[in-house]
Amino acid sequence: MRYIPLEKLPYELLRIRVPVTPAVDIGRTNVYSSNYQTILSSRAVIRKSHIDKLRTMGVNQVCVNDPLTDDIKVHNPVDDNMADQFGYFIDSIRKKLFPIYYELHEKRYTRATFNLRYRTHAHSFVCSDSRIPRLNQLLNDMFETFQFDFRKEKISHFTNIIVGNDYVRFHGLFCGFLAAKLMVESGATQDQIRNVFVGTLLQDIGIDPEYYTLKKPTHEEERIFKEHPRLACMIINETPLFNPLMGITALNHHRYINRSGFPRSMHIKKIYNYEKGMHDHGKIASIVNTYAALSIFYPPHKVLECISYIFSNFLFAQPYALLLPSVLNPYPVGYALELTSGEKVIVKENEHFDKLVVRIIYDAAGKRPKDKKDLTVYFHQNTVKGPWYLDEKLQKIVTSHYPLIILSYLNHNM
């Protein structure tokens, strides 16, 4: 089994050479979860109308029974129903509160007046909207899932096939679980773990709902985007159900220990009496946010190398950065990769820290092998080019918000 982006589905099914009525399992990413729900019958004829319907349902990737990967069992670590609910709540809050921000922004208030008025609107919303208690209950359920399923296991990416509409949801989910795992390894208390978990899950609720679907954000849209950590902090701290330390986590997820990043000015400390300097929760949020974003577009082991060793103690808090390799599995089974030699492969085994066993789907000439063929890839040989399916428009938008020194290193070593 392997995941395929919805837009590539007709092309991939043609390359697999399925019959006119293809016997393929087409399901959501939870096709291997407990409920085994499928969207289309395994004997359905795949038509353009099916693709359009799936897209309107918010499905951006499907799982296909490729004969070359039928012995590879792909595990989805987070149930799709839970992920969908999380995405719904985050999107609905963003759509409700961002127009208020834009309206206040257009009036050109001073920073103090803007903060006061936005806090008032945010407080009114979170105290009256019925979605907030439901969101809090969902976050509690997700934390229980972490406690039961992930506390003793390494964390891996939930998917490496992400388009603009899905980015905030999957990015927040991965950041939340990875940050909680780092807190566990550092010996934090239960309350500290939950504060960081919720803060990183909600760190992007201040982003314009349409931002990641833009072809090229304008200078003004970029400036507004760099305010989203402050907005997320205010929304979290005006919610009585949440701890203020969750707001600190969200406020610092784009900041680094050398004082670079954004937001540049921390005026919000005057409102919530935050301590000076970067809180430990913010240091962890900065590490997991950087890894989660860049590892979608660059080889994950290279991004891990940057954070844990090369730029540790310069951009990141070294004690937490050095813990990252022990809690993280950079390449989950089913991860789609492109090698420097041109082969397109799927990760089959990832038990060793310095190598992968992969299954070749397309060779360097772009042809499918007749039989199953495995290959061992060693990290030190720099044979991993990056993800197979890459949203280049999303890559340009996302990577522009991270330190140039890291991007230069990654581009030079690809």
Backbone hydrogen bonds, N-H to C=O, Kabsch-Sander energy under -0.5 kcal/mol:
donor,donor_aa,acceptor,acceptor_aa,energy
2,R,64,V,-1.5
4,I,62,V,-2.6
6,L,60,N,-2.3
8,K,5,P,-1.3
9,L,5,P,-0.6
9,L,6,L,-1.2
12,E,8,K,-2.6
13,L,9,L,-2.6
14,L,10,P,-1.7
15,R,11,Y,-2.0
16,I,12,E,-2.2
17,R,13,L,-0.7
17,R,14,L,-0.6
18,V,13,L,-1.4
24,V,22,P,-1.5
24,V,42,S,-0.9
26,I,24,V,-0.7
26,I,40,L,-0.5
27,G,25,D,-0.6
27,G,63,C,-0.7
28,R,37,Q,-0.6
31,V,28,R,-1.6
33,S,30,N,-2.2
36,Y,33,S,-0.7
39,I,26,I,-0.9
40,L,26,I,-1.5
44,A,41,S,-1.9
46,I,44,A,-0.6
47,R,45,V,-0.6
51,I,47,R,-1.6
52,D,48,K,-2.6
53,K,49,S,-2.2
54,L,50,H,-2.5
55,R,51,I,-2.1
56,T,52,D,-2.0
57,M,53,K,-1.3
58,G,55,R,-1.4
59,V,54,L,-2.4
60,N,58,G,-0.6
62,V,4,I,-2.4
63,C,27,G,-1.2
64,V,2,R,-2.6
64,V,62,V,-0.5
66,D,64,V,-1.6
69,T,66,D,-1.9
70,D,67,P,-0.6
72,I,69,T,-1.7
73,K,71,D,-0.6
74,V,72,I,-0.7
76,N,74,V,-0.5
83,A,79,D,-2.1
84,D,80,D,-3.0
85,Q,81,N,-2.1
86,F,82,M,-2.3
87,G,83,A,-2.5
88,Y,84,D,-2.4
89,F,85,Q,-2.4
90,I,86,F,-2.5
91,D,87,G,-2.4
92,S,88,Y,-2.5
93,I,89,F,-2.2
94,R,90,I,-2.3
95,K,91,D,-2.6
96,K,92,S,-1.4
97,L,93,I,-2.6
98,F,94,R,-2.3
101,Y,97,L,-1.9
102,Y,98,F,-2.7
103,E,99,P,-2.3
104,L,100,I,-2.3
105,H,101,Y,-2.7
106,E,102,Y,-2.1
107,K,103,E,-0.7
107,K,104,L,-0.5
108,R,105,H,-1.4
109,Y,104,L,-0.8
114,F,110,T,-2.9
115,N,111,R,-2.6
116,L,112,A,-2.1
117,R,113,T,-2.6
118,Y,114,F,-2.9
119,R,115,N,-2.4
120,T,116,L,-1.8
121,H,117,R,-2.2
122,A,118,Y,-3.0
123,H,119,R,-2.8
124,S,120,T,-2.2
125,F,121,H,-2.2
126,V,122,A,-2.7
127,C,123,H,-1.6
128,S,124,S,-0.8
128,S,125,F,-0.7
129,D,125,F,-2.5
132,I,129,D,-1.1
134,R,130,S,-1.0
135,L,131,R,-2.7
136,N,132,I,-2.5
137,Q,133,P,-2.1
138,L,134,R,-2.3
139,L,135,L,-2.6
140,N,136,N,-2.0
141,D,137,Q,-2.2
142,M,138,L,-2.5
143,F,139,L,-2.1
144,E,140,N,-2.0
145,T,141,D,-2.0
146,F,142,M,-2.1
147,Q,143,F,-2.4
148,F,144,E,-2.2
149,D,145,T,-3.1
150,F,145,T,-0.6
150,F,146,F,-1.7
151,R,146,F,-1.4
153,E,150,F,-1.0
155,I,327,V,-2.9
162,I,160,N,-0.6
166,D,163,V,-1.1
167,Y,163,V,-0.9
167,Y,164,G,-0.8
170,F,166,D,-2.3
171,H,167,Y,-2.8
172,G,168,V,-2.2
173,L,169,R,-2.2
174,F,170,F,-2.4
175,C,171,H,-2.4
176,G,172,G,-2.4
177,F,173,L,-2.1
178,L,174,F,-2.4
179,A,175,C,-2.7
180,A,176,G,-2.1
181,K,177,F,-1.9
182,L,178,L,-2.1
183,M,179,A,-2.1
184,V,180,A,-2.1
185,E,181,K,-2.2
186,S,182,L,-1.6
187,G,184,V,-1.5
188,A,183,M,-2.4
193,I,189,T,-2.3
194,R,190,Q,-2.1
195,N,191,D,-2.3
196,V,192,Q,-2.1
197,F,193,I,-2.4
198,V,194,R,-2.7
199,G,195,N,-2.2
200,T,196,V,-2.3
201,L,197,F,-1.6
202,L,198,V,-2.0
203,Q,200,T,-0.7
205,I,202,L,-1.5
207,I,204,D,-1.5
211,Y,208,D,-1.9
213,T,210,E,-1.2
214,L,211,Y,-1.4
222,E,218,T,-2.2
223,R,219,H,-2.0
224,I,220,E,-2.3
225,F,221,E,-2.1
226,K,222,E,-1.8
227,E,224,I,-1.7
228,H,225,F,-2.1
230,R,227,E,-0.6
231,L,227,E,-2.0
232,A,228,H,-2.7
233,C,229,P,-2.0
234,M,230,R,-2.1
235,I,231,L,-2.5
236,I,232,A,-2.5
237,N,233,C,-2.6
238,E,234,M,-1.4
239,T,236,I,-1.2
242,F,239,T,-1.9
246,M,243,N,-1.9
247,G,243,N,-0.7
247,G,244,P,-0.6
248,I,244,P,-1.5
249,T,245,L,-1.7
250,A,246,M,-1.9
251,L,247,G,-2.6
252,N,248,I,-1.5
253,H,250,A,-1.0
255,R,252,N,-1.9
256,Y,260,S,-1.8
257,I,315,L,-1.8
259,R,256,Y,-2.0
262,F,254,H,-1.4
269,K,266,M,-2.0
270,K,267,H,-1.7
271,I,268,I,-1.0
272,Y,268,I,-2.1
273,N,269,K,-1.6
279,H,277,G,-0.6
283,K,279,H,-1.9
284,I,280,D,-2.0
285,A,281,H,-2.2
286,S,282,G,-2.3
287,I,283,K,-1.7
288,V,284,I,-2.5
289,N,285,A,-2.2
290,T,286,S,-1.9
291,Y,287,I,-2.3
292,A,288,V,-2.7
293,A,289,N,-1.8
294,L,290,T,-2.2
295,S,291,Y,-2.3
296,I,293,A,-0.9
297,F,294,L,-1.1
298,Y,294,L,-1.9
302,K,299,P,-1.2
303,V,299,P,-1.8
304,L,300,P,-2.5
305,E,301,H,-1.6
306,C,302,K,-2.1
307,I,303,V,-2.2
308,S,304,L,-2.6
309,Y,305,E,-1.8
310,I,305,E,-2.0
311,F,306,C,-2.8
313,N,316,F,-1.7
314,F,311,F,-1.7
315,L,311,F,-2.4
316,F,311,F,-1.1
318,Q,316,F,-0.6
320,Y,317,A,-0.6
321,A,317,A,-2.5
322,L,318,Q,-2.6
324,L,320,Y,-0.9
324,L,321,A,-0.6
326,S,323,L,-1.0
327,V,323,L,-0.7
327,V,324,L,-1.3
328,L,324,L,-0.8
329,N,155,I,-3.1
334,G,347,V,-2.3
335,Y,332,P,-1.9
337,L,335,Y,-0.6
337,L,345,V,-2.5
338,E,386,G,-2.9
339,L,343,E,-2.6
340,T,383,T,-2.5
342,G,339,L,-1.8
344,K,362,Y,-2.5
345,V,337,L,-2.7
345,V,343,E,-0.5
346,I,359,R,-2.1
347,V,335,Y,-2.1
348,K,357,V,-3.0
349,E,357,V,-2.2
356,L,377,V,-2.5
357,V,349,E,-2.3
358,V,356,L,-0.5
358,V,375,L,-3.1
359,R,346,I,-3.1
360,I,358,V,-0.5
360,I,373,K,-2.5
361,I,344,K,-2.9
362,Y,344,K,-1.9
363,D,367,K,-2.8
366,G,363,D,-1.9
375,L,358,V,-2.4
377,V,356,L,-3.0
377,V,375,L,-0.5
378,Y,376,T,-0.5
379,F,354,D,-2.0
381,Q,378,Y,-1.1
382,N,379,F,-2.0
383,T,378,Y,-0.6
385,K,338,E,-1.9
385,K,383,T,-0.7
386,G,338,E,-1.6
388,W,336,A,-1.7
390,L,388,W,-0.6
392,E,390,L,-1.2
395,Q,391,D,-2.4
396,K,392,E,-2.0
397,I,393,K,-1.6
398,V,394,L,-2.8
399,T,395,Q,-2.4
400,S,396,K,-0.8
401,H,398,V,-1.7
402,Y,399,T,-1.5
406,I,403,P,-0.6
407,L,403,P,-1.8
408,S,404,L,-2.7
409,Y,405,I,-1.5
410,L,406,I,-2.5
411,N,407,L,-2.7
412,H,408,S,-2.0
413,N,409,Y,-1.6
414,M,411,N,-0.7
